[in-house]
Amino acid sequence: MPSSSSRTYTQVWYCDNCNDGPISTALNPYCPSCGHQRCSYCLVQMIKIRSERSS
């Protein structure tokens, strides 16, 4: 079982205008589907992503 230190999280958002997502907050301030700029009504979440294991 992996330890909790091997877990990595990233912040994503879901467009309030067209419901597209998840969209990376680090890469996209605008929705790639409809062009809506992320606003206070867009849902922002932290999601767990896989981390690469070193050999």
C-alpha positions in Angstrom: 0.0 0.0 0.0 1.5 3.4 -1.0 2.2 5.8 1.8 0.4 9.1 1.9 3.6 11.0 1.0 3.4 9.4 -2.5 0.1 11.1 -3.2 0.1 14.3 -5.2 -2.7 16.8 -5.6 -3.5 19.4 -8.3 -6.1 22.1 -8.4 -8.7 22.0 -11.2 -11.9 23.8 -12.1 -15.2 23.1 -13.8 -16.7 25.8 -16.0 -19.9 27.4 -14.7 -21.0 28.4 -18.2 -20.7 25.0 -20.1 -19.9 22.5 -17.2 -16.7 21.4 -18.9 -13.9 20.1 -16.7 -11.7 19.2 -15.0 -9.6 22.1 -16.3 -6.1 22.8 -14.8 -6.0 26.1 -12.9 -2.3 26.3 -13.5 -2.6 26.1 -17.3 -6.1 27.5 -18.3 -7.6 30.7 -16.9 -10.2 30.4 -19.7 -12.4 27.4 -20.5 -11.1 25.6 -23.7 -14.6 24.7 -24.7 -16.5 28.0 -24.5 -13.9 30.6 -23.7 -15.5 31.6 -20.3 -13.0 33.1 -17.9 -12.9 31.2 -14.5 -15.0 33.1 -12.0 -16.3 32.7 -8.4 -19.2 30.6 -9.7 -16.9 28.0 -11.3 -16.3 25.0 -9.0 -12.6 24.6 -7.9 -11.4 21.3 -6.4 -8.2 19.6 -5.4 -7.9 16.2 -7.0 -5.5 13.4 -6.4 -3.2 12.5 -9.3 -0.8 9.6 -9.7 2.8 10.2 -8.8 5.6 8.5 -10.7 7.6 6.0 -8.7 11.4 6.1 -8.9 13.2 2.9 -9.8 
